[in-house]
Amino acid sequence: MVKRNKPAWPDFKAQPRQANENPTAAVRPSAVGYTDKPAWPDFKAQPRQANENPTAAKRPPTVKFSDREGEVDIGTCGYSYREWVDSGFYPAGTKSSEMLARYGRFFSVVELNYTWYQMAREEAIARMVEKAPGHLRFAAKLTRTMTHERVDDWQRELKDYIRGISPLGKRLLAVLIQLPPDFDRTVAHRSYLAALLDGLSSLPVAVEFRHPSWARDSVFAELERRRVSLVTVDCPLLPDLFPPLDVVTHPGLFYIRFHGRNRVGWRSANMQKKFHYDYSTEELHRYADDRIRPMMSKAARGLLFFNNHVGAHAPRNAQKLARILAGK
């Protein structure tokens, strides 16, 4: 029987912006897990101290699932949204340069999605890491020139990308390969993906398919052989989409992305409509019981990211799910 702890999950509504505060002085928020002796750090009980080192945040106690280690980190796809100021996640007046540090007050992991739009640059990533809270970990999306555009010199792009994200070091938990809806399981596409995975073999990798032709056991077996995580998606149940599965292909890591269930907006080609969705408490409870908890028994670690960023639903839903998994 699973025993649930009750960590004190930080509530971003209760954290107004203070004058002269140091936005990088965040402690690591609780990862979600299960333990017989819960000893979770209370964000609210750890005020900023004078002369403190913002990168010296302590990791919470080891979490347990059954008789082995295991934990789930929850965050959002991206963190730099001006609309999150208007929506109340970031206090009024928050500068873009302060957002990552503030984000780290509530989450232990973030998915970098700007690296899909533009090539990761070593200097820029190094500056970002330097300013990030010490506990924060990262997933980084592979640049679109290697997924959606598939340029002729993608091998050079891949070398540039690997060099660009190198400052993340051991704080990198996964490289996300999100493939486009038209990337079906042809021989040419299979060869391309195999070459791409070969090129990323030195890094932890997760693959998100959009075309349903990849939903077959032979694909899952190959990912398992390569120790690559299959991304589980939660999205509208529409024809011609990769189905929502709870297949775990890597015992070290499972990876879930919550895109929202906006059936009308999904096909609209409007990103604001596509990702405008607010998960209900009942939906998250059901997903936790039906998907997440069974997957936790099959992998040592889980990464859960909310992509429904419109209206700051993503951070709110992430916190709500964290509380559900924590039994609070």
Legacy VTK file of the C-alpha trace (Angstrom):
# vtk DataFile Version 3.0
C-alpha trace
ASCII
DATASET POLYDATA
POINTS 328 float
0.000 0.000 0.000
1.329 3.415 -0.918
1.826 5.797 1.975
1.451 9.448 1.064
3.202 12.357 2.641
1.807 15.854 2.885
4.468 18.349 1.798
3.889 22.038 2.215
3.587 22.979 -1.439
4.255 26.668 -2.074
1.320 28.787 -3.149
2.344 31.457 -5.635
-0.667 33.564 -4.755
0.768 34.048 -1.280
4.117 35.383 -2.484
3.817 39.088 -3.400
6.827 40.874 -4.769
8.859 42.574 -2.036
10.960 45.694 -2.395
14.740 45.090 -2.488
14.312 41.327 -2.457
16.740 38.992 -4.180
14.702 37.005 -6.725
17.390 34.315 -6.985
17.192 33.441 -3.290
14.833 30.532 -3.739
14.869 27.248 -1.910
14.156 24.053 -3.797
10.453 23.262 -3.769
9.340 19.778 -2.941
9.629 17.061 -5.494
6.654 14.790 -5.202
7.083 11.334 -3.836
6.166 8.973 -1.085
7.900 8.343 2.191
7.163 6.847 5.554
8.685 9.843 7.293
7.742 13.019 5.433
10.164 15.833 6.086
9.436 18.291 3.332
10.916 21.769 3.379
8.287 24.449 3.850
8.854 27.226 1.363
6.994 29.766 3.464
9.000 28.853 6.554
12.332 29.683 4.939
12.557 33.451 4.516
15.474 35.020 2.768
18.492 35.453 5.002
21.053 38.219 4.843
24.219 37.277 2.929
22.741 33.945 1.860
24.015 32.138 -1.220
21.120 31.822 -3.678
22.718 28.779 -5.347
23.097 26.836 -2.096
19.530 25.574 -1.776
19.292 22.163 -0.150
17.748 19.175 -1.836
14.770 17.758 0.083
15.001 14.342 1.709
15.144 11.281 -0.502
11.654 10.210 -1.431
10.533 6.639 -1.512
8.118 4.692 -3.586
7.609 1.195 -2.336
11.058 -0.255 -1.541
13.163 1.845 -3.889
13.930 5.459 -4.657
11.697 7.414 -6.930
10.360 10.894 -7.389
8.404 13.119 -9.691
9.400 16.647 -10.647
6.674 18.942 -11.949
7.106 22.130 -13.931
5.970 23.976 -17.018
6.988 24.230 -20.658
8.756 27.555 -20.601
8.746 30.167 -17.870
9.144 33.543 -19.585
5.621 34.718 -20.349
4.667 38.355 -19.889
1.027 37.306 -19.614
1.915 35.432 -16.417
2.421 38.834 -14.821
-1.084 39.888 -15.853
-2.424 36.509 -14.714
-0.881 36.848 -11.264
1.763 34.132 -11.319
4.531 36.718 -11.341
3.965 39.810 -9.193
3.353 43.109 -10.952
6.576 44.718 -12.022
8.486 41.466 -12.452
11.180 41.868 -15.095
11.915 39.167 -17.656
15.376 38.781 -16.147
13.795 37.934 -12.776
11.324 35.332 -13.999
13.474 32.188 -13.853
14.555 32.823 -10.293
10.967 33.486 -9.263
9.800 30.400 -11.121
12.319 28.379 -9.127
10.553 29.306 -5.912
7.691 27.033 -6.876
9.136 24.384 -9.141
12.185 22.148 -9.226
12.363 21.696 -12.993
11.605 23.650 -16.164
11.402 22.683 -19.818
13.310 25.147 -21.962
11.197 25.617 -25.064
12.927 28.667 -26.531
15.662 26.284 -27.697
13.119 24.993 -30.223
12.696 28.429 -31.779
16.373 29.337 -31.816
19.664 27.513 -31.500
20.973 27.227 -27.944
23.994 29.444 -27.434
26.643 28.403 -24.951
27.184 31.886 -23.557
23.470 32.582 -23.093
22.813 29.224 -21.417
25.782 29.772 -19.103
24.397 33.170 -18.038
20.977 31.645 -17.443
22.399 28.832 -15.304
24.441 31.290 -13.285
21.293 33.222 -12.344
19.078 30.169 -11.742
18.425 28.800 -8.247
20.848 26.005 -7.484
18.152 23.372 -7.103
16.523 23.981 -10.500
16.937 21.254 -13.131
16.257 21.484 -16.864
14.867 19.728 -19.891
15.768 21.327 -23.221
13.751 21.064 -26.417
15.684 20.217 -29.565
15.798 23.023 -32.131
13.196 22.925 -34.897
15.870 22.842 -37.616
16.352 19.196 -36.605
12.733 18.207 -36.010
10.256 20.177 -38.094
12.519 21.687 -40.757
15.179 18.955 -40.949
17.702 21.071 -42.776
20.329 19.447 -44.983
23.180 20.195 -42.598
21.341 18.993 -39.502
24.486 17.203 -38.291
26.220 20.564 -37.904
23.121 21.930 -36.183
23.230 19.012 -33.765
26.852 19.699 -32.868
26.002 23.362 -32.302
23.047 22.378 -30.124
25.052 19.965 -27.963
27.724 22.604 -27.482
25.070 25.233 -26.775
23.388 23.322 -23.938
26.664 22.063 -22.457
26.596 24.620 -19.579
23.551 22.769 -18.198
25.881 19.909 -17.301
24.402 17.464 -14.808
21.412 19.755 -14.321
20.125 18.598 -17.705
17.574 15.830 -17.127
16.452 15.345 -20.727
16.674 16.590 -24.282
13.153 16.657 -25.734
12.728 15.668 -29.372
9.236 16.764 -30.375
8.451 15.507 -33.846
5.810 17.160 -36.067
2.426 15.660 -36.980
3.554 14.858 -40.532
6.585 12.900 -39.379
5.140 9.448 -39.982
6.864 6.105 -39.740
8.351 5.855 -43.215
11.700 4.222 -43.892
13.284 7.611 -44.475
11.921 9.008 -41.222
12.969 5.925 -39.275
16.506 6.289 -40.604
16.564 9.989 -39.792
15.356 9.453 -36.227
17.879 6.656 -35.688
20.707 8.926 -36.838
19.431 11.735 -34.619
19.301 9.448 -31.585
22.808 8.179 -32.382
24.015 11.764 -32.373
22.408 12.404 -28.977
23.449 9.098 -27.426
25.631 10.805 -24.825
22.657 12.702 -23.403
19.354 11.726 -21.753
16.676 11.897 -24.447
12.875 11.820 -24.589
10.871 11.564 -27.825
7.383 12.939 -28.411
5.602 11.589 -31.479
2.586 13.314 -32.966
1.841 10.879 -35.799
-0.025 7.715 -34.699
1.988 5.388 -36.964
4.728 5.309 -34.303
2.428 3.748 -31.702
3.621 0.169 -32.050
5.535 -2.309 -29.939
8.577 -2.436 -32.227
9.089 1.306 -31.731
8.757 1.023 -27.973
11.236 -1.879 -27.945
13.789 0.135 -29.900
13.423 3.089 -27.534
13.864 0.713 -24.615
17.008 -0.732 -26.183
18.401 2.763 -26.588
17.247 3.853 -23.091
15.239 6.682 -24.598
12.034 7.865 -22.880
8.777 7.835 -24.801
6.876 11.025 -24.003
3.345 10.469 -22.776
1.037 13.252 -23.884
-2.275 14.466 -22.592
-4.101 16.252 -25.380
-7.528 16.265 -27.049
-8.717 12.859 -28.195
-8.773 13.583 -31.918
-8.217 11.365 -34.951
-4.717 11.192 -36.433
-2.951 12.083 -33.194
-0.508 9.880 -31.332
-2.610 8.183 -28.648
-2.219 8.887 -24.941
-0.218 5.907 -23.656
1.486 5.118 -20.375
4.295 3.047 -21.887
7.581 3.398 -19.985
10.607 2.706 -22.196
13.357 3.875 -19.848
13.551 2.596 -16.248
15.363 5.754 -15.238
12.879 8.313 -16.528
9.321 8.767 -17.696
8.204 12.036 -19.223
4.679 13.479 -19.482
3.517 16.657 -21.243
0.103 18.163 -20.564
-1.040 20.088 -23.625
-4.622 20.649 -22.480
-7.784 19.200 -23.993
-9.045 22.096 -26.094
-10.561 20.160 -29.010
-11.635 23.268 -30.910
-8.419 25.167 -30.419
-6.084 22.270 -31.258
-6.717 22.494 -35.003
-7.065 26.276 -35.090
-3.377 27.034 -35.861
-3.663 29.667 -33.146
-1.290 28.927 -30.255
-3.326 31.029 -27.823
-6.401 28.935 -28.570
-4.568 25.612 -28.857
-3.073 25.759 -25.371
-5.915 27.551 -23.624
-7.192 24.950 -21.227
-7.657 24.734 -17.469
-7.592 21.197 -16.063
-10.222 20.536 -13.441
-9.337 18.984 -10.114
-11.293 15.886 -11.076
-9.358 15.492 -14.324
-6.029 15.731 -12.541
-7.087 13.319 -9.799
-8.140 10.783 -12.427
-4.947 11.232 -14.420
-2.804 10.816 -11.310
-4.507 7.535 -10.431
-4.808 6.115 -13.944
-1.497 7.212 -15.469
1.087 8.742 -13.177
1.053 6.371 -10.230
1.325 3.232 -12.419
4.224 4.848 -14.309
5.954 5.730 -11.045
6.175 2.032 -10.262
8.121 1.451 -13.487
10.719 4.244 -13.450
12.999 5.841 -10.918
12.059 9.381 -11.879
9.302 11.240 -13.645
9.211 14.639 -15.324
5.782 16.261 -15.708
5.380 19.479 -17.692
2.294 21.584 -18.331
2.178 23.278 -21.726
-1.203 25.043 -21.335
0.517 28.347 -20.676
-2.337 30.673 -21.700
-3.753 32.523 -18.709
-1.072 30.973 -16.460
-3.106 27.774 -16.325
0.133 25.793 -16.612
1.708 26.796 -13.283
-1.634 26.671 -11.497
-2.421 23.201 -12.821
1.126 22.052 -12.032
0.754 23.118 -8.435
-2.655 21.542 -8.217
-1.321 18.226 -9.513
1.625 18.403 -7.114
-0.750 18.708 -4.206
-2.851 15.819 -5.485
0.178 13.535 -5.815
1.394 14.604 -2.413
-1.966 13.710 -0.919
-2.592 17.226 0.294
LINES 1 329
328 0 1 2 3 4 5 6 7 8 9 10 11 12 13 14 15 16 17 18 19 20 21 22 23 24 25 26 27 28 29 30 31 32 33 34 35 36 37 38 39 40 41 42 43 44 45 46 47 48 49 50 51 52 53 54 55 56 57 58 59 60 61 62 63 64 65 66 67 68 69 70 71 72 73 74 75 76 77 78 79 80 81 82 83 84 85 86 87 88 89 90 91 92 93 94 95 96 97 98 99 100 101 102 103 104 105 106 107 108 109 110 111 112 113 114 115 116 117 118 119 120 121 122 123 124 125 126 127 128 129 130 131 132 133 134 135 136 137 138 139 140 141 142 143 144 145 146 147 148 149 150 151 152 153 154 155 156 157 158 159 160 161 162 163 164 165 166 167 168 169 170 171 172 173 174 175 176 177 178 179 180 181 182 183 184 185 186 187 188 189 190 191 192 193 194 195 196 197 198 199 200 201 202 203 204 205 206 207 208 209 210 211 212 213 214 215 216 217 218 219 220 221 222 223 224 225 226 227 228 229 230 231 232 233 234 235 236 237 238 239 240 241 242 243 244 245 246 247 248 249 250 251 252 253 254 255 256 257 258 259 260 261 262 263 264 265 266 267 268 269 270 271 272 273 274 275 276 277 278 279 280 281 282 283 284 285 286 287 288 289 290 291 292 293 294 295 296 297 298 299 300 301 302 303 304 305 306 307 308 309 310 311 312 313 314 315 316 317 318 319 320 321 322 323 324 325 326 327
